[in-house]
Amino acid sequence: MKSINKYHHRVNWIDGMKINKNHFITMENSTLEMIRNSERKDISPINYGLLPQLSDQDNSLDVLISVDGQLSINVVLNRCRAITLGGYKIDITQHTTDLLVESGHILKTQYTIDKEQSELYVVLSTNPFERIAVGDSDIEEEPPRRPYVFPQYKLNILPKNETSEYELGMHHLTIGKILIEDGKTIVDADFIPPCRSVQSHPDLKFTYSELGSFLNQMELFSLHIIQKIYQKKQTNDLAGVALYLAEQVMRYLNEIITEFRFVDKYESPIHMIMKSVNLGRVIKSSLDVFVGSGKENFLNYLTNWCDLNQGAFENILIETIELEYVHSDINSTLVKVSSFTKLMLSLFKKLSELDYIGEKADSGIFVKEEVVDNSELKGRRSFLLD
């Protein structure tokens, strides 16, 4: 890519100097550099990517990935509105695509599959300083020329070991993912590219809606737990732990739900994900207060309703707290958050439904409800109970 790493300075214009087209190109490049620098000051590794959709019918990304019988992957890009980590704007519309096709620049690529690889990524790159001439020549103009220019766009398919979770470079954007499992090549339909906002991708809009319902239900279940403990005047150790846990969760949710509703729907996806991760930290730290004085009994009491033991339950909490957010593959993060939200909902729902938390006065045994089936926690991105 010509001139891609060069800093483009402004032209020193003086009277009487000889000028040619290169001076104007240099001036244009310096303007593009200033625009890029202005955009880049607000961009970080967690908020670049697809721009918000213009309408529900006009997605920010339209890419067709297919696999043929000759073990070749074919990619055709029809639309992409995004900004790269380096602040470079990508604006590929149907109009852009049509003009590029007329000029012999078709946005497509092909890749021969190596079965030893497990993951492949489709990467789009842009070079605004490489000028691609487009448009119909004016019949009255001499010499003939295409009247307009677009940035250069390129598509590549790269194995995972040649990419990075922090994007390949300042000019690049990961827009697709292909999985190779047991000799079969599968286009990952759940892949979510880097996104500037929750509004940039339909799956993120759906996720925001589900996480909002999750937070609301957790608030409601916590409220019911607190009310029942006070109404029944429960004073046993298990009820004490449950009361403290529910109060801490309630307090946290009261602090963040308004921000989630008013702000997070327009922010980078990491903000709505952080709300659930922080909730995991609140739950774990609330339970850790009772280490050696009731935590173990309480966790055994909770996990009695599902096919998890105490260690597995705590592992889910730890995995959630230590979650690594991967902006270039957002779905890999959401799958783990899904396991946490569904398990927490099932446990808090059961606690809220019990008339009495702890031991029955007449039997000396723990109250036990129906078993919760967690077999679907893995392999599907859903954040609510079925």
C-alpha positions as CSV (number, residue, x, y, z in Angstrom):
1,M,0.0,0.0,0.0
2,K,1.7,3.2,-1.3
3,S,2.2,6.1,1.2
4,I,0.3,4.2,4.0
5,N,2.9,4.9,6.7
6,K,4.0,8.3,5.5
7,Y,3.0,11.4,7.4
8,H,1.3,13.8,5.0
9,H,2.4,17.4,5.6
10,R,0.6,20.5,4.3
11,V,1.9,22.1,1.1
12,N,3.9,25.3,1.3
13,W,2.3,27.5,-1.4
14,I,4.2,30.5,-2.6
15,D,3.6,33.0,-5.5
16,G,5.2,32.1,-8.8
17,M,5.8,28.4,-8.0
18,K,5.2,25.8,-10.7
19,I,2.4,23.5,-9.8
20,N,1.1,20.1,-11.0
21,K,-1.4,17.6,-9.9
22,N,0.9,16.1,-7.3
23,H,0.7,19.3,-5.3
24,F,-3.1,19.1,-5.1
25,I,-2.9,15.4,-4.2
26,T,-0.4,16.2,-1.4
27,M,-2.8,18.9,-0.1
28,E,-5.7,16.5,-0.2
29,N,-3.7,13.8,1.6
30,S,-2.8,16.3,4.3
31,T,-6.5,17.1,4.8
32,L,-7.3,13.3,5.0
33,E,-4.5,13.1,7.6
34,M,-6.0,15.8,9.7
35,I,-9.5,14.2,9.5
36,R,-8.0,10.9,10.5
37,N,-6.2,12.5,13.5
38,S,-9.4,14.2,14.6
39,E,-11.3,10.9,14.5
40,R,-8.5,8.9,16.1
41,K,-8.5,11.0,19.4
42,D,-11.8,9.4,20.3
43,I,-11.0,5.8,19.2
44,S,-9.6,3.1,21.4
45,P,-9.2,-0.7,21.0
46,I,-12.7,-1.1,22.6
47,N,-14.8,1.3,20.5
48,Y,-13.8,1.1,16.9
49,G,-15.6,-0.8,14.2
50,L,-19.0,-0.8,12.5
51,L,-20.9,2.4,12.7
52,P,-24.5,2.5,13.9
53,Q,-27.1,1.4,11.3
54,L,-28.8,4.1,9.3
55,S,-32.0,2.2,9.4
56,D,-33.4,-1.3,10.4
57,Q,-33.4,-2.2,6.7
58,D,-29.8,-1.0,6.0
59,N,-27.3,-3.0,8.1
60,S,-23.8,-1.5,8.5
61,L,-22.3,-4.8,7.1
62,D,-23.3,-7.0,4.2
63,V,-20.8,-9.7,3.4
64,L,-21.4,-13.0,1.7
65,I,-19.1,-15.8,2.8
66,S,-19.5,-19.2,1.1
67,V,-17.6,-22.5,0.7
68,D,-17.7,-24.5,-2.5
69,G,-17.1,-28.1,-3.2
70,Q,-13.4,-27.5,-4.2
71,L,-12.5,-26.5,-0.6
72,S,-12.4,-22.8,-1.5
73,I,-13.8,-20.0,0.6
74,N,-15.4,-17.1,-1.4
75,V,-16.0,-13.7,0.0
76,V,-18.0,-10.9,-1.6
77,L,-18.4,-7.5,0.2
78,N,-21.5,-5.5,-0.7
79,R,-21.7,-3.0,2.2
80,C,-19.6,-1.8,5.1
81,R,-19.8,1.4,7.1
82,A,-17.1,1.5,9.8
83,I,-14.1,3.2,11.3
84,T,-10.8,1.4,11.9
85,L,-8.6,1.4,15.0
86,G,-6.4,4.0,13.2
87,G,-9.4,6.4,12.6
88,Y,-9.8,5.6,8.9
89,K,-13.3,5.7,7.6
90,I,-14.7,2.8,5.6
91,D,-17.8,3.8,3.6
92,I,-18.8,1.0,1.1
93,T,-22.4,1.3,-0.1
94,Q,-24.2,-0.2,-3.1
95,H,-23.4,3.0,-5.0
96,T,-19.7,2.6,-4.1
97,T,-19.7,-1.1,-5.1
98,D,-21.3,-0.3,-8.4
99,L,-18.7,2.3,-9.3
100,L,-15.8,0.1,-8.2
101,V,-17.2,-2.8,-10.3
102,E,-17.4,-0.5,-13.4
103,S,-13.7,0.4,-12.8
104,G,-12.7,-3.2,-12.5
105,H,-12.3,-3.3,-8.7
106,I,-14.6,-6.0,-7.4
107,L,-14.6,-6.4,-3.6
108,K,-14.1,-10.1,-3.4
109,T,-11.5,-12.7,-2.6
110,Q,-10.9,-16.5,-2.6
111,Y,-9.0,-18.7,-0.2
112,T,-8.0,-22.4,-0.5
113,I,-8.7,-24.2,2.8
114,D,-5.9,-25.9,4.8
115,K,-7.6,-28.5,7.0
116,E,-4.9,-28.2,9.6
117,Q,-6.2,-24.8,10.5
118,S,-9.1,-24.4,12.9
119,E,-10.1,-20.7,12.5
120,L,-10.0,-18.2,9.7
121,Y,-10.8,-14.5,9.7
122,V,-12.0,-12.3,6.9
123,V,-10.1,-9.0,7.1
124,L,-11.0,-5.8,5.3
125,S,-8.3,-3.1,4.9
126,T,-8.4,0.5,3.5
127,N,-5.8,2.9,2.2
128,P,-7.2,6.3,1.7
129,F,-4.0,7.5,0.1
130,E,-4.2,5.0,-2.7
131,R,-6.6,6.6,-5.2
132,I,-8.9,4.3,-7.2
133,A,-10.4,6.3,-10.1
134,V,-14.2,5.7,-10.7
135,G,-17.1,7.2,-12.6
136,D,-18.0,7.8,-16.2
137,S,-15.7,10.0,-18.3
138,D,-17.1,13.4,-19.5
139,I,-17.4,13.2,-23.3
140,E,-16.5,16.9,-23.6
141,E,-13.4,16.7,-21.4
142,E,-9.9,16.2,-22.8
143,P,-7.9,14.1,-22.0
144,P,-10.6,11.6,-21.0
145,R,-10.5,10.7,-17.3
146,R,-12.6,9.1,-14.6
147,P,-13.9,12.1,-12.6
148,Y,-13.8,10.7,-9.0
149,V,-11.6,8.6,-6.7
150,F,-12.3,6.2,-3.9
151,P,-9.9,4.8,-1.2
152,Q,-8.4,1.4,-2.0
153,Y,-10.1,-1.5,-0.3
154,K,-8.8,-5.0,0.0
155,L,-10.2,-8.3,1.3
156,N,-8.0,-11.0,2.8
157,I,-8.7,-14.3,4.6
158,L,-6.1,-15.1,7.3
159,P,-5.6,-18.0,9.8
160,K,-6.0,-17.2,13.4
161,N,-2.2,-17.3,14.1
162,E,-1.7,-14.4,11.6
163,T,-4.3,-12.1,13.2
164,S,-4.6,-10.5,16.6
165,E,-7.4,-9.9,19.1
166,Y,-6.4,-6.3,19.0
167,E,-6.9,-6.1,15.2
168,L,-4.2,-6.6,12.5
169,G,-3.4,-3.0,12.1
170,M,-4.6,0.6,12.0
171,H,-6.1,0.2,8.6
172,H,-7.8,-3.2,9.2
173,L,-11.2,-4.5,10.3
174,T,-12.2,-8.1,10.9
175,I,-15.6,-8.7,9.3
176,G,-16.0,-12.5,9.3
177,K,-15.0,-15.8,10.9
178,I,-14.8,-19.3,9.5
179,L,-14.5,-22.5,11.6
180,I,-13.0,-25.8,10.5
181,E,-14.2,-28.6,12.7
182,D,-13.7,-32.4,11.9
183,G,-12.9,-31.6,8.3
184,K,-16.0,-29.5,7.9
185,T,-15.8,-25.8,7.1
186,I,-18.5,-23.7,8.7
187,V,-19.2,-19.9,8.4
188,D,-19.7,-18.7,12.0
189,A,-23.1,-17.1,11.8
190,D,-22.8,-15.9,15.5
191,F,-19.7,-13.8,14.8
192,I,-20.0,-10.1,15.7
193,P,-17.3,-7.8,14.2
194,P,-15.9,-4.9,16.1
195,C,-18.7,-2.3,16.7
196,R,-18.6,1.3,17.5
197,S,-22.0,1.1,19.3
198,V,-24.6,-1.4,20.4
199,Q,-26.7,0.1,17.6
200,S,-24.2,-1.0,15.0
201,H,-25.3,-4.7,14.8
202,P,-28.7,-6.5,15.1
203,D,-27.2,-9.1,17.4
204,L,-26.0,-6.5,19.8
205,K,-29.4,-4.8,19.9
206,F,-30.9,-8.2,20.8
207,T,-28.3,-8.8,23.4
208,Y,-28.9,-5.3,24.9
209,S,-32.6,-6.1,25.2
210,E,-31.9,-9.5,26.8
211,L,-29.4,-8.1,29.3
212,G,-31.8,-5.4,30.2
213,S,-34.4,-8.0,31.0
214,F,-31.8,-10.0,33.0
215,L,-31.0,-7.0,35.2
216,N,-34.7,-6.2,35.7
217,Q,-35.4,-9.8,36.7
218,M,-32.5,-9.9,39.1
219,E,-33.7,-6.8,40.7
220,L,-37.2,-8.2,41.1
221,F,-36.0,-11.6,42.5
222,S,-33.7,-9.8,45.0
223,L,-36.6,-7.7,46.2
224,H,-38.8,-10.7,46.7
225,I,-36.0,-12.5,48.6
226,I,-35.6,-9.6,51.0
227,Q,-39.3,-9.1,51.5
228,K,-39.9,-12.8,52.3
229,I,-37.0,-12.9,54.8
230,Y,-38.3,-9.9,56.7
231,Q,-42.0,-10.9,56.5
232,K,-41.2,-14.4,57.8
233,K,-38.8,-13.1,60.3
234,Q,-36.2,-15.6,59.2
235,T,-33.1,-15.6,61.4
236,N,-31.2,-18.8,60.5
237,D,-27.7,-18.6,59.1
238,L,-28.7,-19.5,55.5
239,A,-31.4,-16.8,55.5
240,G,-28.8,-14.3,56.8
241,V,-26.4,-15.0,53.9
242,A,-29.3,-14.8,51.4
243,L,-30.4,-11.5,52.9
244,Y,-27.0,-10.0,52.7
245,L,-26.4,-11.3,49.1
246,A,-29.8,-10.0,47.9
247,E,-29.3,-6.6,49.5
248,Q,-25.9,-6.2,47.9
249,V,-27.2,-7.2,44.5
250,M,-30.2,-4.9,44.9
251,R,-28.0,-2.0,45.9
252,Y,-25.7,-2.5,42.9
253,L,-28.6,-2.8,40.4
254,N,-30.2,0.4,41.8
255,E,-27.0,2.2,40.9
256,I,-26.5,0.9,37.3
257,I,-29.9,0.2,35.7
258,T,-30.7,3.8,34.9
259,E,-27.3,4.2,33.2
260,F,-27.8,1.0,31.3
261,R,-31.2,2.2,30.0
262,F,-30.3,5.7,29.1
263,V,-26.6,5.5,28.0
264,D,-25.3,1.9,27.3
265,K,-27.6,1.3,24.3
266,Y,-25.6,3.9,22.4
267,E,-22.1,3.1,23.7
268,S,-19.5,0.5,22.8
269,P,-20.7,-3.1,23.7
270,I,-18.2,-3.3,26.5
271,H,-20.2,-1.0,28.7
272,M,-23.3,-3.3,28.8
273,I,-21.1,-6.3,29.2
274,M,-19.3,-4.7,32.1
275,K,-22.6,-4.4,34.0
276,S,-23.0,-8.2,34.1
277,V,-19.3,-8.8,34.9
278,N,-19.4,-6.3,37.8
279,L,-22.6,-8.1,39.0
280,G,-20.6,-11.3,39.2
281,R,-18.0,-9.5,41.3
282,V,-20.7,-8.2,43.7
283,I,-22.1,-11.7,44.1
284,K,-18.8,-13.4,44.7
285,S,-17.5,-10.8,47.1
286,S,-20.8,-10.9,49.0
287,L,-20.5,-14.6,49.5
288,D,-16.8,-14.4,50.4
289,V,-17.7,-12.2,53.4
290,F,-19.1,-15.5,54.9
291,V,-16.0,-17.7,54.3
292,G,-15.7,-20.0,57.3
293,S,-19.1,-18.8,58.7
294,G,-21.8,-20.0,56.3
295,K,-20.6,-19.6,52.7
296,E,-20.0,-23.3,52.1
297,N,-23.4,-24.4,53.5
298,F,-25.2,-21.7,51.5
299,L,-23.5,-22.7,48.3
300,N,-24.3,-26.4,48.9
301,Y,-27.9,-25.3,49.5
302,L,-28.0,-23.3,46.3
303,T,-26.3,-25.9,44.1
304,N,-28.6,-28.6,45.4
305,W,-31.1,-27.3,42.8
306,C,-28.9,-27.7,39.7
307,D,-26.3,-30.2,38.3
308,L,-23.4,-28.0,39.5
309,N,-21.3,-28.6,42.5
310,Q,-19.9,-25.8,44.7
311,G,-16.6,-25.7,42.8
312,A,-18.3,-25.5,39.4
313,F,-20.6,-22.7,40.6
314,E,-17.6,-20.7,41.9
315,N,-15.7,-21.3,38.7
316,I,-18.5,-19.7,36.7
317,L,-18.3,-16.6,39.0
318,I,-14.5,-16.5,38.7
319,E,-14.6,-16.9,34.9
320,T,-17.1,-14.0,34.7
321,I,-15.0,-11.8,36.9
322,E,-11.8,-12.5,35.0
323,L,-13.5,-12.3,31.6
324,E,-11.3,-11.0,28.8
325,Y,-13.2,-8.7,26.4
326,V,-12.3,-9.3,22.8
327,H,-13.6,-6.5,20.7
328,S,-12.6,-8.1,17.4
329,D,-14.7,-11.2,18.3
330,I,-17.5,-9.9,20.6
331,N,-19.5,-13.2,20.5
332,S,-16.7,-15.1,22.2
333,T,-17.2,-12.8,25.2
334,L,-21.0,-13.0,25.1
335,V,-21.1,-16.8,25.2
336,K,-19.4,-16.7,28.6
337,V,-21.7,-14.0,29.9
338,S,-24.7,-16.0,28.8
339,S,-23.6,-18.9,31.0
340,F,-23.4,-16.6,34.0
341,T,-26.7,-14.8,33.5
342,K,-28.8,-17.9,33.0
343,L,-27.3,-19.6,36.1
344,M,-27.8,-16.5,38.3
345,L,-31.4,-16.2,37.1
346,S,-32.2,-19.8,37.9
347,L,-30.7,-19.6,41.4
348,F,-32.2,-16.2,42.3
349,K,-35.6,-17.3,40.9
350,K,-35.6,-20.4,43.1
351,L,-34.6,-18.4,46.2
352,S,-37.4,-15.9,45.5
353,E,-40.0,-18.6,45.2
354,L,-39.2,-20.3,48.5
355,D,-41.5,-19.5,51.5
356,Y,-38.7,-20.4,53.9
357,I,-34.9,-20.3,53.3
358,G,-32.9,-22.8,55.3
359,E,-33.8,-25.7,57.5
360,K,-37.4,-26.8,58.1
361,A,-38.1,-26.6,61.8
362,D,-39.9,-29.9,61.9
363,S,-37.6,-32.0,59.8
364,G,-34.1,-30.7,60.1
365,I,-33.5,-31.0,56.4
366,F,-32.8,-28.4,53.7
367,V,-35.7,-27.2,51.6
368,K,-35.2,-28.4,48.1
369,E,-37.0,-27.5,44.9
370,E,-37.0,-29.0,41.4
371,V,-33.7,-29.6,39.6
372,V,-32.7,-26.9,37.1
373,D,-31.4,-28.3,33.8
374,N,-28.3,-26.4,32.8
375,S,-27.6,-28.5,29.7
376,E,-28.3,-25.6,27.4
377,L,-26.0,-23.2,29.1
378,K,-23.4,-24.1,26.6
379,G,-23.5,-23.7,22.9
380,R,-26.2,-21.0,22.6
381,R,-26.2,-17.3,23.1
382,S,-29.2,-16.5,25.3
383,F,-29.2,-14.6,28.5
384,L,-32.6,-15.5,30.0
385,L,-34.3,-18.6,31.3
386,D,-36.1,-20.7,28.7
